[in-house]
Amino acid sequence: MDENPIRFGIIGCAQIARKVARAIGLAHNSTVYAVGSRSFEKAKKFALDNGLPDSVKIYGSYEEVLEDPYVDAVYMPLPTSLHVKWAILAATKKKHLLLEKPTALSTPELDQILEACRQNGVQFMDGTMWIHHPRTAKIKELLSATKLFGKLKSIHSTCTFYNETHDFLENNIRVKPDLDALGVLGDVGWYCIGAILWATNNQLPKNVTALPGPIRNEAGVLLACGGSLTWLAGEEKDEEEKVATFYCSFLSNVCMDLSIHGTHGTIHLKDHIIPCKESSASFEFTSGAHFTDLHLGWNVEPKKIEVVSQVPQETTMVQEFARLVGNIKITGSSPDDTWSQNSRNIQIVIDAINKSLDLGCKNVDL
């Protein structure tokens, strides 16, 4: 543990907060300092259930966490409909913000949050954990290898899971229009779209189209949907024509596929959001493949590349966030706006998919 760790306040005791609380505890530069919920009893139970030290402050309201002068940063896993209010308040209290995704219900809402963070000089980052896994850096390295991978041409991302309990599809906050109106698109769809934009170096597409056949519950919240994104060739050197598709669902077996195709190489992942194993993660890479004589086989087989992870990817995320916060706190450096822009671009695409759905799956230009 560093001598002066970043002190986190956790605002809200959602299920996902259990995983991030563990990650903060494992991080060398962070500590859980406070937990706040809508009641003291709920916050206390969260602390006990997750084995937090007795020294952790327990608060029966979100306001008390934000008023604590010793809290450096907050992790906020509240329902999306509450993000604008509490994220802006956290920023005005000079608390650095690790905000669970989806960050907001729309881009204009997110812009309010980001502006509050900018005005108050606090670091913003959303809770996308897979991007911090060392495997992700290895894949980015290969994507940049022109001779091995070539020019990016297409991407496909899928994230689905099926909860057999009737309670999930009826009562989970992710299917409630007053809590998380974006449904599956904002939940696991965030990961799909984020992976696509990450592969393109966060370059927004020119066109977005929702795929026909979205599935909604009786309240109108999306349970399954897909979309396509298109980039047109431009005058700039890095503006290559390429296409991407994604599919997300609460109604299908667990699937977290990511396929990235270049002119010379292909990358395949089967578990790109949550690796099958916490200690390591793998992917397949094929480069320079062509058919053998008479098209009876391939000249090369996909190569499996294994990447070891010393800590969980959530811990790597927390450590990077805390490093940025520490730089601001100790040296007075400015927040890293890369994370804000990444989140904003995902939100822009989500808005465009929703607009396309409203238009009967027509094309939407960005």
Phi, psi and chi 1 to 4 in degrees:
 res  aa     phi    psi   chi1   chi2   chi3   chi4
   1 MET       -  132.0  175.3   70.7   69.5      -
   2 ASP   -62.0  157.8  -73.8    0.3      -      -
   3 GLU   -65.4  -36.3 -175.4  176.7  -15.8      -
   4 ASN  -126.1   75.7  -64.6  -59.1      -      -
   5 PRO   -68.3  154.9   27.7  -36.0      -      -
   6 ILE   -72.0  129.6  -62.0  -57.1      -      -
   7 ARG   -95.2  114.7  -65.4  163.1  -62.6 -155.9
   8 PHE   -93.7  139.3  -87.9   85.6      -      -
   9 GLY  -108.2  129.6      -      -      -      -
  10 ILE   -97.7  122.4  -62.9  176.3      -      -
  11 ILE  -108.9  102.3  -65.7 -178.2      -      -
  12 GLY   105.8  139.2      -      -      -      -
  13 CYS  -112.5   42.7  -61.5      -      -      -
  14 ALA   -63.9  163.1      -      -      -      -
  15 GLN   -55.6  -42.5  -80.6  -71.3  101.0      -
  16 ILE   -65.6  -21.5 -163.3  169.0      -      -
  17 ALA   -65.0  -25.2      -      -      -      -
  18 ARG   -61.8  -44.3  -61.4  172.3   58.5 -139.3
  19 LYS   -67.6  -41.1 -178.8  164.6   62.5  170.0
  20 VAL   -73.7  -34.7  176.8      -      -      -
  21 ALA   -60.3  -42.5      -      -      -      -
  22 ARG   -60.9  -43.3  171.6  178.5  177.9 -102.5
  23 ALA   -62.7  -41.4      -      -      -      -
  24 ILE   -62.6  -40.6  -64.4  170.1      -      -
  25 GLY   -64.7  -30.4      -      -      -      -
  26 LEU   -85.9  -16.8  -68.3  172.2      -      -
  27 ALA   -71.8  140.8      -      -      -      -
  28 HIS   -76.0  -16.3   65.3   79.3      -      -
  29 ASN  -120.5   20.8   56.3   -3.9      -      -
  30 SER  -143.2  158.3  -55.2      -      -      -
  31 THR  -150.0  146.7 -173.7      -      -      -
  32 VAL   -78.7  115.5  177.3      -      -      -
  33 TYR  -100.3  -34.4  177.8   82.4      -      -
  34 ALA  -150.0  151.7      -      -      -      -
  35 VAL  -130.4  130.5  175.2      -      -      -
  36 GLY  -127.5  138.9      -      -      -      -
  37 SER  -138.3 -177.5 -173.7      -      -      -
  38 ARG   -72.5  -12.3  -70.5  172.2  -67.0  175.3
  39 SER  -142.5  150.0   71.2      -      -      -
  40 PHE   -61.7  -39.8  179.7   89.0      -      -
  41 GLU   -62.8  -41.6  -69.5   73.8   19.1      -
  42 LYS   -67.4  -41.3 -171.8  174.1 -179.1 -179.4
  43 ALA   -64.8  -41.2      -      -      -      -
  44 LYS   -63.4  -43.3 -177.5   66.4  174.6  178.1
  45 LYS   -62.7  -40.7 -175.4  176.8 -173.3  -57.8
  46 PHE   -59.9  -44.3  178.0   88.9      -      -
  47 ALA   -63.6  -42.7      -      -      -      -
  48 LEU   -68.0  -46.2  -69.4  172.1      -      -
  49 ASP   -62.4  -28.7  -70.6  -12.5      -      -
  50 ASN  -104.6   12.7  -69.1  -80.6      -      -
  51 GLY    63.1   31.8      -      -      -      -
  52 LEU   -73.7  148.9  -61.5 -179.2      -      -
  53 PRO   -61.5  155.1  -20.3   31.7      -      -
  54 ASP   -62.7  -21.8  -67.5  -19.7      -      -
  55 SER   -73.6  -13.7   58.9      -      -      -
  56 VAL   -65.6  131.6  170.8      -      -      -
  57 LYS   -72.4  135.8  -57.8  -69.3 -175.7 -179.2
  58 ILE  -113.1  126.0  -54.5  -61.5      -      -
  59 TYR  -125.8  143.6  -68.3  121.8      -      -
  60 GLY   -94.9   19.0      -      -      -      -
  61 SER  -158.6  158.2   70.1      -      -      -
  62 TYR   -70.0  -36.4  -54.1  148.1      -      -
  63 GLU   -57.8  -39.6  -68.5   95.5  -23.3      -
  64 GLU   -63.4  -35.7  -70.7  175.9  -80.0      -
  65 VAL   -64.1  -45.3  176.7      -      -      -
  66 LEU   -69.7  -25.3  -61.3 -179.4      -      -
  67 GLU   -83.6  -14.0  -67.9  -66.1  -20.1      -
  68 ASP   -70.3  118.0 -169.9  -42.3      -      -
  69 PRO   -69.4  -15.0   26.1  -35.3      -      -
  70 TYR   -90.6   -8.9  -65.8  102.3      -      -
  71 VAL   -78.3  119.8  170.9      -      -      -
  72 ASP   -84.8  -39.3  -61.8  -50.2      -      -
  73 ALA  -145.3  156.6      -      -      -      -
  74 VAL  -122.7  141.6  -66.4      -      -      -
  75 TYR  -103.3  126.4  166.3   62.3      -      -
  76 MET  -123.3   99.4 -168.6  175.1  -66.8      -
  77 PRO  -102.0   35.0   35.8  -32.0      -      -
  78 LEU   -72.9  161.8  -61.3  174.1      -      -
  79 PRO   -54.2  146.1  -26.8   35.4      -      -
  80 THR   -58.1  -33.1  -49.0      -      -      -
  81 SER   -64.4  -17.2   61.2      -      -      -
  82 LEU   -97.4   -4.3  -58.4  179.4      -      -
  83 HIS   -64.1  -45.5  -77.0 -171.9      -      -
  84 VAL   -56.6  -50.7  170.3      -      -      -
  85 LYS   -59.9  -53.5  174.3 -177.4  176.1  179.1
  86 TRP   -81.8  -30.8  -68.7  106.9      -      -
  87 ALA   -68.5  -42.3      -      -      -      -
  88 ILE   -64.7  -41.8  -69.7  175.8      -      -
  89 LEU   -63.5  -40.4 -174.3   56.6      -      -
  90 ALA   -61.1  -43.3      -      -      -      -
  91 ALA   -63.8  -41.2      -      -      -      -
  92 THR   -67.3  -23.2   59.6      -      -      -
  93 LYS   -88.7    9.1  -62.3  -65.9 -177.0  179.6
  94 LYS    66.8   30.1  -50.3  -63.5 -176.3 -178.4
  95 LYS   -97.4  125.5  -50.7  -59.0 -175.8 -173.6
  96 HIS   -65.9  148.9  -58.8  -83.4      -      -
  97 LEU  -123.4  113.3 -177.5   61.3      -      -
  98 LEU  -102.9  103.0 -179.9   58.5      -      -
  99 LEU  -106.4  127.7 -177.8   62.3      -      -
 100 GLU   -66.2  148.8 -162.5   50.1   66.2      -
 101 LYS   -89.0  156.6   52.7   83.2 -154.0  160.7
 102 PRO   -65.8  145.7   26.2  -34.4      -      -
 103 THR   -70.5  -28.6   52.8      -      -      -
 104 ALA  -160.6  172.8      -      -      -      -
 105 LEU   -82.0  -15.6  -65.1  174.4      -      -
 106 SER  -161.1  165.3   65.9      -      -      -
 107 THR   -62.7  -43.2  -55.7      -      -      -
 108 PRO   -57.8  -37.0  -28.7   37.7      -      -
 109 GLU   -65.3  -45.7  -79.6 -164.4    1.7      -
 110 LEU   -62.2  -37.3  177.4   56.4      -      -
 111 ASP   -59.9  -35.2  -76.7  -16.4      -      -
 112 GLN   -63.6  -41.7  -66.5  179.3   55.1      -
 113 ILE   -65.5  -47.1  -64.4  171.7      -      -
 114 LEU   -64.7  -36.1  -62.4 -178.5      -      -
 115 GLU   -67.1  -38.6  178.1   61.0   17.8      -
 116 ALA   -64.3  -39.4      -      -      -      -
 117 CYS   -65.0  -41.7  -70.0      -      -      -
 118 ARG   -64.8  -46.7 -173.3 -167.1   65.5   78.5
 119 GLN   -62.9  -28.9  -71.1 -176.9   -3.5      -
 120 ASN  -104.2    5.8  -69.5  -80.0      -      -
 121 GLY    64.5   33.2      -      -      -      -
 122 VAL  -107.2  150.0  -60.4      -      -      -
 123 GLN   -76.6  137.6 -178.7   63.1   49.6      -
 124 PHE  -116.5  140.5  173.3   91.8      -      -
 125 MET  -155.1  140.2 -177.0 -176.5  -73.5      -
 126 ASP   -90.1  169.4   74.9   52.0      -      -
 127 GLY   -86.5   26.9      -      -      -      -
 128 THR   -72.1  112.3  -58.3      -      -      -
 129 MET   -90.7  -33.4   63.8  -69.0 -167.0      -
 130 TRP   -63.6  -27.8   67.5  -93.0      -      -
 131 ILE   -66.5  -17.0 -157.8  167.0      -      -
 132 HIS   -94.9   -3.2  -59.4  -87.2      -      -
 133 HIS   -70.8  140.5 -163.9  -72.6      -      -
 134 PRO   -59.3  -24.8   15.7  -28.5      -      -
 135 ARG   -60.7  -37.6  173.2  177.0   64.5  176.2
 136 THR   -61.9  -41.6  -54.2      -      -      -
 137 ALA   -64.4  -37.3      -      -      -      -
 138 LYS   -65.6  -41.1 -179.5   62.0  178.0  177.1
 139 ILE   -65.2  -41.8  -66.0  170.9      -      -
 140 LYS   -60.3  -36.9  179.5   64.4   79.1  171.7
 141 GLU   -61.1  -42.7  177.8 -175.1  -40.7      -
 142 LEU   -70.8  -36.7  -70.4  173.1      -      -
 143 LEU   -61.6  -27.7  -70.9  176.2      -      -
 144 SER   -87.1   -7.8  -57.6      -      -      -
 145 ALA   -83.8   95.4      -      -      -      -
 146 THR   -57.4  -42.1  -55.4      -      -      -
 147 LYS   -70.7  -31.4  -68.8 -176.2  178.6  179.5
 148 LEU   -88.2  -42.6  -67.3  174.3      -      -
 149 PHE  -103.0  -37.2 -176.7   78.2      -      -
 150 GLY    84.1 -152.5      -      -      -      -
 151 LYS   -91.5  135.4  -64.3  178.5  179.3  178.7
 152 LEU   -64.6  129.6  178.1   63.2      -      -
 153 LYS  -121.6  -36.2  -58.6  -53.9  -66.1 -178.1
 154 SER  -155.9  155.4   66.5      -      -      -
 155 ILE  -141.3  142.4  -48.1  159.4      -      -
 156 HIS  -135.7  131.6  178.7   69.0      -      -
 157 SER  -129.9  135.7 -179.6      -      -      -
 158 THR  -133.1  138.2  -58.1      -      -      -
 159 CYS  -144.3  114.1 -173.7      -      -      -
 160 THR  -138.7  153.6   64.9      -      -      -
 161 PHE  -155.8  157.2   67.9   88.5      -      -
 162 TYR  -128.4  119.8  176.8   56.5      -      -
 163 ASN   -99.5  113.3 -168.2  -45.8      -      -
 164 GLU   -70.9  -15.7  -65.0 -177.3    0.0      -
 165 THR   -73.9  135.9   62.2      -      -      -
 166 HIS   -61.9  -28.1 -179.2   71.1      -      -
 167 ASP   -62.7  -35.7 -178.1   70.8      -      -
 168 PHE   -62.3  -51.5  177.7   87.4      -      -
 169 LEU   -72.7  -12.2  -68.3  177.6      -      -
 170 GLU  -102.6  -37.4  -66.9  -68.1  -30.3      -
 171 ASN  -125.8   -9.4  -63.0  -45.4      -      -
 172 ASN   -63.1  144.9 -168.9  -86.5      -      -
 173 ILE   -61.8  -23.6   65.3  169.7      -      -
 174 ARG   -72.8   -6.9  -73.7  171.7  -78.0 -170.4
 175 VAL  -119.8   14.9  -61.7      -      -      -
 176 LYS  -102.4  121.0  -66.9  -72.7 -171.6  178.6
 177 PRO   -63.6  -25.0   21.8  -32.6      -      -
 178 ASP   -87.0   -8.5   57.5  -28.8      -      -
 179 LEU  -113.1  -52.8  -62.7  175.5      -      -
 180 ASP  -138.3   75.5  -84.8  -77.0      -      -
 181 ALA   -64.6  -16.9      -      -      -      -
 182 LEU   -76.3  -14.9  -65.8  175.7      -      -
 183 GLY    58.1 -139.3      -      -      -      -
 184 VAL   -64.4  -29.3   72.2      -      -      -
 185 LEU   -64.8  -40.3 -178.8   59.4      -      -
 186 GLY   -80.2  -26.7      -      -      -      -
 187 ASP   -80.6  -92.9 -172.3   51.6      -      -
 188 VAL   -78.0  -21.9  -66.7      -      -      -
 189 GLY   -61.9  -30.6      -      -      -      -
 190 TRP   -56.7  -43.3 -179.5  -82.7      -      -
 191 TYR   -65.6  -42.6  -65.4  129.6      -      -
 192 CYS   -60.8  -50.9  -65.8      -      -      -
 193 ILE   -66.5  -39.6  -65.1  167.5      -      -
 194 GLY   -61.2  -40.1      -      -      -      -
 195 ALA   -64.9  -39.6      -      -      -      -
 196 ILE   -63.5  -48.4  -69.3  168.6      -      -
 197 LEU   -66.5  -36.8  -64.9 -180.0      -      -
 198 TRP   -58.5  -44.0  167.7   83.6      -      -
 199 ALA   -65.0  -25.7      -      -      -      -
 200 THR   -96.2   15.1   67.0      -      -      -
 201 ASN    60.2   39.6  -67.2  -39.4      -      -
 202 ASN    62.5   34.4 -152.5   35.3      -      -
 203 GLN   -91.5  118.7 -176.7 -176.4   14.1      -
 204 LEU   -64.8  143.2  -79.9  171.2      -      -
 205 PRO   -72.7  166.8   29.1  -35.6      -      -
 206 LYS   -85.2  -33.0  -60.4  -63.1 -176.4 -176.9
 207 ASN  -137.6  145.2  -45.3  105.3      -      -
 208 VAL  -132.7  136.2  172.5      -      -      -
 209 THR  -138.7  129.0  -50.9      -      -      -
 210 ALA   -75.1  142.8      -      -      -      -
 211 LEU   -80.5  146.5  -60.7 -178.5      -      -
 212 PRO   -62.8  157.1  -19.9   32.0      -      -
 213 GLY    87.1   30.8      -      -      -      -
 214 PRO   -65.1  151.0   28.1  -36.6      -      -
 215 ILE  -114.8  129.0  -60.2  173.9      -      -
 216 ARG  -122.7  157.8  -59.9  179.2 -175.5  -90.2
 217 ASN   -85.5 -177.2   63.0   11.4      -      -
 218 GLU   -64.3  -23.8  -68.0 -178.0   -2.6      -
 219 ALA   -85.4   -2.1      -      -      -      -
 220 GLY    90.5    6.3      -      -      -      -
 221 VAL   -84.1  136.3  177.2      -      -      -
 222 LEU   -66.8  130.7  -75.4  165.4      -      -
 223 LEU  -108.7  -21.5  -57.6 -180.0      -      -
 224 ALA  -159.1  138.0      -      -      -      -
 225 CYS  -166.9  170.0   68.5      -      -      -
 226 GLY  -148.5  176.6      -      -      -      -
 227 GLY  -166.0  167.5      -      -      -      -
 228 SER  -127.8  146.4   65.9      -      -      -
 229 LEU  -127.4  138.5  -67.5   69.1      -      -
 230 THR  -129.5  133.9  -55.1      -      -      -
 231 TRP  -112.7  130.7  -69.0 -101.8      -      -
 232 LEU   -98.8  148.7  -55.9  178.0      -      -
 233 ALA   -64.0  138.0      -      -      -      -
 234 GLY  -130.1 -172.9      -      -      -      -
 235 GLU   -74.9  -27.9  -64.4 -179.7   -1.3      -
 236 GLU   -70.8  150.3  -62.0  -66.0  -30.2      -
 237 LYS   -60.1  -36.2 -174.9  178.0  179.7 -179.2
 238 ASP   -91.2    3.8   60.5  -15.2      -      -
 239 GLU   -92.1   83.0  -71.1 -174.6   12.5      -
 240 GLU   -96.4  149.0  -66.9  -72.7  -23.3      -
 241 GLU   -71.5  127.4 -175.0  172.0  -35.7      -
 242 LYS  -156.5  166.4   47.2 -169.5  171.7  -79.0
 243 VAL  -140.2  151.9   66.4      -      -      -
 244 ALA  -140.4  151.4      -      -      -      -
 245 THR  -134.2  154.0   55.9      -      -      -
 246 PHE  -145.1  158.5   75.1   89.7      -      -
 247 TYR  -145.1  134.1 -179.9   73.0      -      -
 248 CYS  -135.3  145.3   53.8      -      -      -
 249 SER  -159.9  145.8  174.2      -      -      -
 250 PHE   -95.9    7.8  -70.1  150.5      -      -
 251 LEU  -120.4    8.0  -54.7  172.4      -      -
 252 SER  -127.2  158.6  -57.4      -      -      -
 253 ASN   -55.9  156.0 -173.7   53.3      -      -
 254 VAL   -55.0  124.9  170.0      -      -      -
 255 CYS  -150.3  128.2  178.3      -      -      -
 256 MET  -135.3   56.3  -65.0 -179.4  175.2      -
 257 ASP   -81.2  143.6  -72.3   -7.0      -      -
 258 LEU  -140.6  122.6  176.4   62.9      -      -
 259 SER  -122.6  130.1  -60.5      -      -      -
 260 ILE  -126.7  123.7  -49.9  173.4      -      -
 261 HIS  -118.3  128.1  -49.1  -87.1      -      -
 262 GLY  -118.3  178.1      -      -      -      -
 263 THR   -69.2  -24.6   51.9      -      -      -
 264 HIS  -119.7  -13.2  -56.6  -40.9      -      -
 265 GLY  -149.6  165.2      -      -      -      -
 266 THR  -139.8  139.1  -55.8      -      -      -
 267 ILE  -121.0  131.7  -66.3  169.7      -      -
 268 HIS  -126.9  131.8  -70.7  -72.9      -      -
 269 LEU  -125.5  142.2  -67.0   78.6      -      -
 270 LYS  -104.6   -6.2  -62.4  -63.9 -175.8 -176.3
 271 ASP  -148.0   46.9   57.3   -7.8      -      -
 272 HIS   -69.9  -20.4   92.7  -89.8      -      -
 273 ILE   -94.1  -50.3  -60.5  165.3      -      -
 274 ILE  -124.1  104.4  -58.8  175.4      -      -
 275 PRO   -56.9  148.6  -24.3   34.3      -      -
 276 CYS   -61.1  -31.7  -66.1      -      -      -
 277 LYS  -122.8  142.7  -64.1 -173.2  -64.1 -178.3
 278 GLU   -76.4  -28.6 -168.5  172.0   67.0      -
 279 SER   -84.0  -17.3   58.7      -      -      -
 280 SER  -161.0  163.3   65.3      -      -      -
 281 ALA  -148.9  149.4      -      -      -      -
 282 SER  -127.5  166.9   63.8      -      -      -
 283 PHE  -154.1  163.4   62.8   96.2      -      -
 284 GLU  -104.8  137.1  -70.3 -173.0  -15.1      -
 285 PHE  -129.5  127.8  179.8   56.9      -      -
 286 THR  -123.0  129.9  -50.2      -      -      -
 287 SER  -134.4  135.8 -179.0      -      -      -
 288 GLY    68.9   29.0      -      -      -      -
 289 ALA   -78.3  140.6      -      -      -      -
 290 HIS  -151.4  168.2   59.4  -99.5      -      -
 291 PHE   -78.9  148.8  -61.2  130.0      -      -
 292 THR   -78.8  179.4   57.7      -      -      -
 293 ASP   -55.7  136.8 -170.2   35.2      -      -
 294 LEU    64.8   12.6  -60.0 -179.0      -      -
 295 HIS    56.5   43.7  -70.0 -160.7      -      -
 296 LEU   -96.2   -0.7  -61.7  176.8      -      -
 297 GLY   177.2 -170.9      -      -      -      -
 298 TRP  -107.8  154.3  -68.1   26.5      -      -
 299 ASN   -78.7  -22.4   65.6  -43.7      -      -
 300 VAL  -136.6  155.6  -64.5      -      -      -
 301 GLU  -104.2  151.7  -67.6 -174.0   14.3      -
 302 PRO   -55.9  137.4  -25.0   34.4      -      -
 303 LYS   -97.8  127.6  178.4 -177.6  178.7 -178.2
 304 LYS   -85.4  125.9 -177.0  178.2  179.4  179.9
 305 ILE  -115.4  122.6  -60.8  175.8      -      -
 306 GLU  -103.9  134.0 -168.5   90.7   14.3      -
 307 VAL  -123.3  122.0 -179.4      -      -      -
 308 VAL   -80.8  141.8  173.0      -      -      -
 309 SER  -119.2  120.4  179.4      -      -      -
 310 GLN   -71.4  -30.3  -60.7  -63.1  -30.6      -
 311 VAL  -135.7  162.5  -64.6      -      -      -
 312 PRO   -58.0  151.7  -23.4   33.4      -      -
 313 GLN   -62.5  -29.4   59.0 -175.5    4.0      -
 314 GLU   -65.4  -35.0  -66.7   81.3    9.9      -
 315 THR   -69.2  -40.0  -62.2      -      -      -
 316 THR   -60.6  -39.1  -51.4      -      -      -
 317 MET   -61.8  -49.0  173.3 -176.4   71.3      -
 318 VAL   -61.3  -42.0  167.3      -      -      -
 319 GLN   -64.2  -39.2  -70.8  177.8  165.2      -
 320 GLU   -67.7  -43.4  173.8   59.8   14.5      -
 321 PHE   -60.8  -46.7  177.7   75.4      -      -
 322 ALA   -65.0  -33.8      -      -      -      -
 323 ARG   -62.0  -44.7 -177.6 -172.1   68.9   81.8
 324 LEU   -64.3  -43.0  -65.3  170.6      -      -
 325 VAL   -62.7  -42.0  171.9      -      -      -
 326 GLY   -61.9  -39.2      -      -      -      -
 327 ASN   -61.9  -41.2  -72.8  -16.7      -      -
 328 ILE   -66.8  -44.1  -62.9  168.3      -      -
 329 LYS   -68.3  -40.7 -175.6  178.2  177.9 -178.4
 330 ILE   -91.4  -44.0  -63.5  169.4      -      -
 331 THR  -104.3   -7.9   69.3      -      -      -
 332 GLY    75.3   19.8      -      -      -      -
 333 SER   -70.1  164.0   61.3      -      -      -
 334 SER   -83.2  153.3  -61.5      -      -      -
 335 PRO   -60.2  150.4  -24.0   34.4      -      -
 336 ASP   -83.7  109.2 -176.5  -11.7      -      -
 337 ASP   -79.4   -4.7  -69.3  -25.2      -      -
 338 THR   -55.3  -41.9  -58.0      -      -      -
 339 TRP   -68.7  -36.5  -59.4  102.6      -      -
 340 SER   -63.1  -44.3  -60.5      -      -      -
 341 GLN   -67.5  -38.7 -169.4   58.4   56.2      -
 342 ASN   -59.0  -48.1  -69.8  -10.6      -      -
 343 SER   -63.3  -42.2  -58.1      -      -      -
 344 ARG   -63.3  -39.9 -170.6  174.4 -169.6  -86.1
 345 ASN   -66.5  -37.9  -78.2   -1.2      -      -
 346 ILE   -62.3  -44.3  -62.4  171.8      -      -
 347 GLN   -62.0  -38.0 -160.9   83.1   51.2      -
 348 ILE   -61.6  -43.7  -73.2  171.3      -      -
 349 VAL   -67.7  -39.8  173.9      -      -      -
 350 ILE   -59.9  -44.9  -74.1  176.8      -      -
 351 ASP   -58.6  -40.9  -73.0   -1.2      -      -
 352 ALA   -68.0  -38.2      -      -      -      -
 353 ILE   -63.3  -44.4  -70.2  -68.6      -      -
 354 ASN   -62.7  -39.0  -90.5  -35.0      -      -
 355 LYS   -64.8  -41.6 -177.4  176.3  179.8 -179.5
 356 SER   -62.1  -40.9  178.0      -      -      -
 357 LEU   -61.5  -42.8  -73.7  168.9      -      -
 358 ASP   -63.5  -28.9  -68.8  -18.6      -      -
 359 LEU   -90.3    8.4  -65.8  172.2      -      -
 360 GLY    81.0   35.5      -      -      -      -
 361 CYS    66.3   35.8  -63.0      -      -      -
 362 LYS   -86.7  161.9  -69.3 -176.5  178.3 -180.0
 363 ASN   -67.7  140.6 -179.2   70.6      -      -
 364 VAL  -122.7  124.6  173.2      -      -      -
 365 ASP   -87.2  140.9  -67.3  -28.2      -      -
 366 LEU  -108.1      -  -65.4 -177.1      -      -
